[in-house]
Amino acid sequence: MSAVSTLSDINNIFHLAYPTATRALSLCVFSELAEHPNTPDDILQSLFILGDKGCQESIALRESLSPSLLQKCLSAEIIHPPRFAFLKLMQFPSEWLTLDMYPMVLFSEQMRIYEKGDEEGSEHYRYGAFHWWLKNHPTAIQLSNLLQLTYLDKDELMAGDARSYIINAIKE
């Protein structure tokens, strides 16, 4: 999407994908538009209605939302607001939610041990999330998602270590 830079480009892409909103390709395009920083609010509103859960969560994870769009996100209960805030605080990539890899039980466990100031070492919570999954015998798809998440984490050293455990789990 980096080639898309103007409002006109975004409008054109949306209107090309709109007629086929139930097709996987359109949903993929919608998700990309939902994450694009220049997508205007009126298109985000349409994407929220026409898109799937992943598209809605991508919109909810944007840095800023209009009041009406924020209300849609909260009333649709697509994300648990405290969980969302915690993920942002701990610098988890948004894909933890869009890939459905941050379940409420993991959130509850991490909130139980959280103390104010822990965000200074947020990589420990992200590392803990990787290991939580590995202890819970993830499926092949979940292992693949975890592997993908290691490449999205900003702490390359921690992510590389987690990746080695995930690769070992894949080999087993």
DOFI-650163 format. One record per residue: residue number from 1; x, y, z of N, C-alpha, C in turn. Coordinates in Angstrom, 2 decimals, always signed. Example, Ala and Ser with C-alpha at 12.3 -4.5 7.8 and 13.67 -1.06 7.14 Angstrom:
# residues 2
 num    n.px    n.py    n.pz   ca.px   ca.py   ca.pz    c.px    c.py    c.pz
   1  +13.19   -5.69   +7.80  +12.30   -4.50   +7.80  +13.20   -3.30   +7.80
   2  +12.85   -2.25   +7.08  +13.67   -1.06   +7.14  +12.90   +0.03   +7.87
This chain:
# residues 172
 num    n.px    n.py    n.pz   ca.px   ca.py   ca.pz    c.px    c.py    c.pz
   1   +0.81   -1.20   +0.00   +0.00   +0.00   +0.00   +0.85   +1.26   +0.00
   2   +2.16   +1.15   +0.11   +2.99   +2.34   +0.18   +2.87   +3.19   -1.08
   3   +2.51   +2.58   -2.22   +2.36   +3.34   -3.45   +1.09   +4.19   -3.42
   4   +0.17   +3.86   -2.54   -1.06   +4.62   -2.41   -0.79   +5.80   -1.50
   5   -0.87   +7.00   -2.06   -0.51   +8.15   -1.24   -1.55   +9.25   -1.25
   6   -2.42   +9.26   -2.20   -3.37  +10.36   -2.27   -4.77   +9.90   -1.91
   7   -5.56  +10.87   -1.52   -6.96  +10.60   -1.20   -7.68  +10.03   -2.42
   8   -7.34  +10.51   -3.60   -7.95  +10.01   -4.83   -7.62   +8.54   -5.03
   9   -6.38   +8.13   -4.77   -5.99   +6.72   -4.88   -6.83   +5.86   -3.94
  10   -6.97   +6.31   -2.71   -7.73   +5.55   -1.71   -9.19   +5.42   -2.12
  11   -9.79   +6.51   -2.58  -11.18   +6.47   -3.05  -11.35   +5.52   -4.22
  12  -10.43   +5.58   -5.17  -10.52   +4.70   -6.35  -10.41   +3.23   -5.95
  13   -9.47   +2.92   -5.09   -9.29   +1.53   -4.66  -10.53   +1.03   -3.94
  14  -11.08   +1.85   -3.04  -12.27   +1.45   -2.30  -13.43   +1.17   -3.26
  15  -13.66   +2.06   -4.21  -14.81   +1.90   -5.11  -14.61   +0.75   -6.11
  16  -13.38   +0.38   -6.40  -13.13   -0.80   -7.22  -13.40   -2.09   -6.44
  17  -13.05   -2.12   -5.17  -13.23   -3.32   -4.35  -14.65   -3.46   -3.83
  18  -15.36   -2.36   -3.67  -16.69   -2.36   -3.04  -17.68   -3.34   -3.67
  19  -17.81   -3.41   -5.00  -18.83   -4.31   -5.56  -18.61   -5.79   -5.23
  20  -17.41   -6.16   -4.88  -17.13   -7.57   -4.59  -16.79   -7.75   -3.13
  21  -17.53   -7.07   -2.25  -17.19   -7.03   -0.82  -17.16   -8.39   -0.14
  22  -17.78   -9.38   -0.71  -17.78  -10.69   -0.05  -16.60  -11.55   -0.49
  23  -15.88  -11.13   -1.48  -14.74  -11.91   -1.94  -13.52  -11.67   -1.07
  24  -12.71  -12.68   -0.94  -11.52  -12.60   -0.08  -10.58  -11.48   -0.51
  25  -10.41  -11.28   -1.81   -9.51  -10.22   -2.28  -10.00   -8.85   -1.83
  26  -11.31   -8.62   -1.94  -11.85   -7.34   -1.50  -11.64   -7.14   -0.01
  27  -11.84   -8.19   +0.76  -11.64   -8.07   +2.21  -10.18   -7.76   +2.53
  28   -9.28   -8.33   +1.74   -7.86   -8.04   +1.92   -7.58   -6.57   +1.60
  29   -8.15   -6.09   +0.51   -7.99   -4.68   +0.13   -8.59   -3.79   +1.21
  30   -9.78   -4.15   +1.70  -10.42   -3.37   +2.77   -9.52   -3.29   +4.00
  31   -8.92   -4.42   +4.37   -8.06   -4.44   +5.54   -6.85   -3.52   +5.35
  32   -6.27   -3.54   +4.16   -5.14   -2.66   +3.86   -5.57   -1.19   +3.93
  33   -6.73   -0.88   +3.38   -7.22   +0.50   +3.44   -7.50   +0.92   +4.88
  34   -8.00   -0.02   +5.68   -8.29   +0.28   +7.08   -7.02   +0.66   +7.84
  35   -5.89   +0.11   +7.42   -4.62   +0.39   +8.09   -3.87   +1.57   +7.49
  36   -4.27   +2.00   +6.30   -3.56   +3.10   +5.64   -3.80   +4.41   +6.40
  37   -2.74   +5.15   +6.70   -2.90   +6.35   +7.53   -3.72   +7.47   +6.88
  38   -3.83   +7.48   +5.56   -4.54   +8.58   +4.89   -5.99   +8.25   +4.53
  39   -6.48   +7.10   +4.95   -7.86   +6.75   +4.61   -8.82   +7.66   +5.37
  40   -9.70   +8.36   +4.64  -10.61   +9.30   +5.30  -11.70   +8.59   +6.10
  41  -12.28   +9.32   +7.03  -13.26   +8.77   +7.95  -14.47   +8.18   +7.23
  42  -14.96   +8.81   +6.17  -16.16   +8.28   +5.50  -15.89   +6.89   +4.91
  43  -14.69   +6.67   +4.39  -14.36   +5.35   +3.87  -14.14   +4.37   +5.01
  44  -13.53   +4.83   +6.10  -13.38   +3.95   +7.27  -14.74   +3.49   +7.79
  45  -15.71   +4.40   +7.78  -17.06   +4.04   +8.23  -17.63   +2.92   +7.34
  46  -17.45   +3.06   +6.03  -17.94   +2.03   +5.09  -17.17   +0.73   +5.26
  47  -15.86   +0.83   +5.44  -15.05   -0.37   +5.64  -15.47   -1.11   +6.90
  48  -15.82   -0.37   +7.93  -16.24   -1.00   +9.19  -17.51   -1.81   +8.97
  49  -18.43   -1.29   +8.17  -19.70   -1.97   +7.92  -19.52   -3.14   +6.95
  50  -18.75   -2.94   +5.89  -18.60   -3.95   +4.85  -17.52   -4.99   +5.14
  51  -16.55   -4.63   +5.95  -15.42   -5.51   +6.20  -15.72   -6.62   +7.19
  52  -14.79   -7.55   +7.31  -14.93   -8.64   +8.27  -14.37   -8.21   +9.62
  53  -14.31   -9.14  +10.57  -13.83   -8.85  +11.92  -12.40   -8.31  +11.89
  54  -11.55   -8.90  +11.06  -10.16   -8.43  +10.97  -10.08   -6.99  +10.50
  55  -10.92   -6.64   +9.56  -10.97   -5.26   +9.05  -11.43   -4.32  +10.15
  56  -12.46   -4.74  +10.89  -12.96   -3.92  +11.98  -11.89   -3.73  +13.05
  57  -11.15   -4.79  +13.36  -10.10   -4.67  +14.36   -8.96   -3.79  +13.87
  58   -8.66   -3.85  +12.58   -7.63   -2.96  +12.03   -8.04   -1.50  +12.20
  59   -9.30   -1.22  +11.98   -9.80   +0.14  +12.17   -9.70   +0.52  +13.64
  60  -10.12   -0.38  +14.52  -10.09   -0.10  +15.96   -8.67   +0.16  +16.46
  61   -7.68   -0.39  +15.80   -6.28   -0.24  +16.24   -5.61   +1.02  +15.69
  62   -6.33   +1.81  +14.92   -5.74   +3.04  +14.39   -5.40   +3.99  +15.54
  63   -4.43   +4.84  +15.31   -3.99   +5.79  +16.34   -5.10   +6.72  +16.78
  64   -5.90   +7.21  +15.83   -6.99   +8.12  +16.20   -8.22   +7.76  +15.38
  65   -9.36   +7.87  +16.04  -10.64   +7.58  +15.40  -11.60   +8.73  +15.66
  66  -12.51   +8.95  +14.72  -13.55   +9.94  +14.96  -14.44   +9.42  +16.09
  67  -15.14  +10.31  +16.78  -16.01   +9.85  +17.87  -17.05   +8.82  +17.42
  68  -17.62   +9.00  +16.23  -18.64   +8.04  +15.77  -18.02   +6.69  +15.45
  69  -16.83   +6.68  +14.89  -16.17   +5.42  +14.58  -15.70   +4.73  +15.86
  70  -15.21   +5.49  +16.81  -14.83   +4.91  +18.09  -16.04   +4.26  +18.76
  71  -17.19   +4.93  +18.69  -18.41   +4.37  +19.28  -18.80   +3.07  +18.59
  72  -18.65   +3.00  +17.27  -18.95   +1.76  +16.54  -18.04   +0.64  +17.02
  73  -16.77   +0.94  +17.18  -15.81   -0.08  +17.63  -16.18   -0.59  +19.02
  74  -16.52   +0.31  +19.90  -16.85   -0.10  +21.26  -18.18   -0.84  +21.32
  75  -19.17   -0.37  +20.57  -20.49   -1.02  +20.64  -20.49   -2.36  +19.93
  76  -19.62   -2.55  +18.95  -19.55   -3.83  +18.25  -18.84   -4.88  +19.09
  77  -18.18   -4.44  +20.16  -17.44   -5.33  +21.05  -16.48   -6.23  +20.29
  78  -15.84   -5.65  +19.27  -14.87   -6.45  +18.51  -13.59   -6.63  +19.29
  79  -13.33   -5.71  +20.19  -12.16   -5.84  +21.05  -12.59   -5.46  +22.46
  80  -11.91   -5.99  +23.42  -12.14   -5.65  +24.82  -11.31   -4.40  +25.09
  81  -11.94   -3.22  +25.35  -11.15   -1.99  +25.46   -9.94   -2.06  +26.39
  82  -10.04   -2.64  +27.60   -8.82   -2.72  +28.41   -7.73   -3.57  +27.76
  83   -8.14   -4.63  +27.09   -7.16   -5.49  +26.41   -6.47   -4.69  +25.31
  84   -7.25   -3.94  +24.57   -6.73   -3.10  +23.50   -5.73   -2.09  +24.06
  85   -6.10   -1.42  +25.15   -5.22   -0.43  +25.76   -3.93   -1.09  +26.28
  86   -4.06   -2.26  +26.86   -2.90   -2.97  +27.38   -1.95   -3.35  +26.25
  87   -2.49   -3.84  +25.14   -1.65   -4.19  +23.99   -0.89   -2.97  +23.46
  88   -1.56   -1.85  +23.40   -0.90   -0.63  +22.94   +0.19   -0.22  +23.94
  89   -0.14   -0.27  +25.23   +0.80   +0.11  +26.27   +2.05   -0.76  +26.20
  90   +1.87   -2.05  +25.97   +2.98   -2.99  +25.95   +3.59   -3.17  +24.56
  91   +3.17   -2.34  +23.62   +3.75   -2.27  +22.29   +3.67   -3.57  +21.51
  92   +2.58   -4.32  +21.69   +2.33   -5.50  +20.87   +1.96   -5.02  +19.47
  93   +2.48   -5.64  +18.43   +1.99   -5.32  +17.08   +0.49   -5.63  +16.99
  94   -0.23   -4.83  +16.24   -1.69   -4.99  +16.13   -2.10   -6.38  +15.62
  95   -1.19   -7.04  +14.94   -1.50   -8.36  +14.39   -1.78   -9.41  +15.48
  96   -1.36   -9.15  +16.72   -1.71  -10.08  +17.81   -3.24  -10.19  +17.90
  97   -3.94   -9.08  +17.66   -5.41   -9.13  +17.69   -5.97   -9.60  +16.36
  98   -5.48   -9.07  +15.27   -6.06   -9.42  +13.98   -5.85  -10.90  +13.63
  99   -4.78  -11.49  +14.16   -4.55  -12.93  +13.96   -5.22  -13.77  +15.06
 100   -5.90  -13.10  +15.96   -6.60  -13.75  +17.08   -5.61  -14.55  +17.94
 101   -4.46  -13.91  +18.25   -3.42  -14.57  +19.03   -3.26  -13.97  +20.42
 102   -4.20  -13.12  +20.82   -4.14  -12.57  +22.18   -5.51  -12.79  +22.85
 103   -5.77  -14.04  +23.25   -7.07  -14.36  +23.84   -7.25  -13.73  +25.22
 104   -8.48  -13.66  +25.66   -8.79  -13.05  +26.96   -8.07  -13.74  +28.11
 105   -7.89  -15.06  +28.03   -7.22  -15.76  +29.12   -5.76  -15.31  +29.25
 106   -5.09  -15.09  +28.14   -3.72  -14.58  +28.17   -3.71  -13.15  +28.73
 107   -4.64  -12.33  +28.26   -4.76  -10.97  +28.78   -4.95  -10.98  +30.29
 108   -5.85  -11.82  +30.76   -6.12  -11.90  +32.21   -4.88  -12.30  +32.99
 109   -4.15  -13.28  +32.47   -2.91  -13.71  +33.15   -1.88  -12.59  +33.19
 110   -1.74  -11.87  +32.08   -0.75  -10.79  +32.06   -1.19   -9.60  +32.92
 111   -2.48   -9.34  +32.96   -2.97   -8.24  +33.80   -2.79   -8.58  +35.29
 112   -2.89   -9.84  +35.63   -2.75  -10.26  +37.02   -1.35   -9.94  +37.55
 113   -0.34  -10.02  +36.70   +1.03   -9.78  +37.15   +1.53   -8.36  +36.86
 114   +0.75   -7.61  +36.08   +1.18   -6.26  +35.68   +1.28   -5.32  +36.88
 115   +2.35   -4.54  +36.88   +2.52   -3.46  +37.85   +2.86   -2.19  +37.09
 116   +2.38   -1.07  +37.58   +2.66   +0.21  +36.93   +4.18   +0.36  +36.74
 117   +4.55   +0.75  +35.55   +5.97   +0.89  +35.22   +6.51   -0.28  +34.41
 118   +5.77   -1.40  +34.39   +6.22   -2.57  +33.62   +6.33   -2.28  +32.14
 119   +5.64   -1.23  +31.68   +5.69   -0.90  +30.25   +7.09   -0.52  +29.80
 120   +7.95   -0.17  +30.75   +9.35   +0.14  +30.42  +10.08   -1.12  +29.94
 121   +9.60   -2.27  +30.33  +10.17   -3.55  +29.88   +9.10   -4.37  +29.18
 122   +8.36   -3.72  +28.29   +7.21   -4.37  +27.64   +7.59   -5.62  +26.85
 123   +8.85   -5.71  +26.42   +9.27   -6.89  +25.67   +9.12   -8.16  +26.51
 124   +9.18   -8.04  +27.83   +9.02   -9.22  +28.69   +7.59   -9.77  +28.60
 125   +6.62   -8.89  +28.44   +5.23   -9.32  +28.30   +5.00   -9.96  +26.93
 126   +5.62   -9.37  +25.91   +5.47   -9.96  +24.57   +6.17  -11.32  +24.51
 127   +7.34  -11.41  +25.11   +8.06  -12.69  +25.17   +7.23  -13.72  +25.95
 128   +6.65  -13.27  +27.03   +5.78  -14.15  +27.82   +4.59  -14.64  +27.02
 129   +4.06  -13.79  +26.14   +2.93  -14.20  +25.31   +3.34  -15.31  +24.34
 130   +4.51  -15.20  +23.76   +5.00  -16.27  +22.88   +5.10  -17.58  +23.66
 131   +5.69  -17.52  +24.83   +5.87  -18.74  +25.62   +4.55  -19.28  +26.18
 132   +3.60  -18.41  +26.45   +2.28  -18.85  +26.87   +1.69  -19.78  +25.80
 133   +1.80  -19.34  +24.56   +1.28  -20.16  +23.46   +2.03  -21.49  +23.38
 134   +3.35  -21.43  +23.47   +4.13  -22.66  +23.33   +3.80  -23.67  +24.43
 135   +3.47  -23.19  +25.62   +3.08  -24.09  +26.72   +1.69  -24.68  +26.51
 136   +0.89  -24.03  +25.68   -0.50  -24.46  +25.48   -0.69  -25.25  +24.19
 137   +0.37  -25.83  +23.67   +0.32  -26.72  +22.51   -0.46  -26.12  +21.33
 138   +0.12  -25.10  +20.70   -0.56  -24.45  +19.58   -0.68  -25.36  +18.35
 139   -1.68  -25.08  +17.54   -1.87  -25.79  +16.28   -0.80  -25.33  +15.29
 140   -0.74  -25.98  +14.16   +0.23  -25.59  +13.11   -0.05  -24.16  +12.64
 141   -1.31  -23.80  +12.51   -1.65  -22.44  +12.07   -1.22  -21.43  +13.13
 142   -1.46  -21.75  +14.40   -1.05  -20.84  +15.47   +0.47  -20.70  +15.53
 143   +1.18  -21.80  +15.31   +2.65  -21.72  +15.26   +3.10  -20.81  +14.11
 144   +2.44  -20.94  +12.98   +2.75  -20.09  +11.84   +2.48  -18.62  +12.17
 145   +1.36  -18.37  +12.84   +1.05  -17.00  +13.25   +2.10  -16.47  +14.22
 146   +2.51  -17.30  +15.18   +3.53  -16.89  +16.14   +4.84  -16.54  +15.43
 147   +5.19  -17.37  +14.48   +6.41  -17.12  +13.72   +6.31  -15.77  +13.00
 148   +5.16  -15.52  +12.39   +4.93  -14.24  +11.72   +5.05  -13.08  +12.72
 149   +4.50  -13.25  +13.90   +4.54  -12.19  +14.91   +5.96  -11.88  +15.37
 150   +6.85  -12.87  +15.34   +8.23  -12.59  +15.74   +8.89  -11.62  +14.76
 151   +8.49  -11.69  +13.50   +9.08  -10.80  +12.51   +8.50   -9.39  +12.57
 152   +7.39   -9.23  +13.28   +6.75   -7.93  +13.40   +7.14   -7.19  +14.67
 153   +7.76   -7.88  +15.60   +8.11   -7.26  +16.88   +9.31   -6.36  +16.71
 154   +9.28   -5.21  +17.38  +10.37   -4.24  +17.25  +11.63   -4.64  +18.01
 155  +11.51   -5.53  +18.98  +12.67   -5.99  +19.73  +13.23   -7.23  +19.04
 156  +14.18   -7.01  +18.16  +14.70   -8.11  +17.32  +15.39   -9.19  +18.13
 157  +16.08   -8.82  +19.20  +16.78   -9.81  +20.01  +15.78  -10.75  +20.70
 158  +14.77  -10.17  +21.34  +13.74  -10.98  +22.00  +12.99  -11.82  +20.98
 159  +12.62  -11.19  +19.88  +11.85  -11.90  +18.85  +12.65  -13.05  +18.26
 160  +13.93  -12.85  +18.06  +14.78  -13.92  +17.54  +14.85  -15.10  +18.48
 161  +14.93  -14.82  +19.77  +14.96  -15.90  +20.76  +13.62  -16.65  +20.76
 162  +12.53  -15.91  +20.76  +11.21  -16.54  +20.71  +11.06  -17.37  +19.43
 163  +11.58  -16.83  +18.33  +11.50  -17.53  +17.05  +12.20  -18.89  +17.13
 164  +13.33  -18.96  +17.81  +14.04  -20.24  +17.91  +13.19  -21.29  +18.63
 165  +12.48  -20.88  +19.68  +11.59  -21.82  +20.37  +10.43  -22.25  +19.47
 166   +9.90  -21.32  +18.70   +8.77  -21.63  +17.81   +9.23  -22.60  +16.72
 167  +10.40  -22.35  +16.16  +10.93  -23.25  +15.13  +11.14  -24.65  +15.69
 168  +11.65  -24.75  +16.91  +11.80  -26.06  +17.55  +10.44  -26.73  +17.73
 169   +9.43  -25.97  +18.10   +8.09  -26.53  +18.27   +7.52  -27.03  +16.93
 170   +7.83  -26.31  +15.87   +7.37  -26.70  +14.53   +8.03  -28.03  +14.12
 171   +9.29  -28.17  +14.45  +10.03  -29.41  +14.09   +9.55  -30.63  +14.86
 172   +8.96  -30.43  +16.04   +8.55  -31.57  +16.88   +7.36  -32.30  +16.30
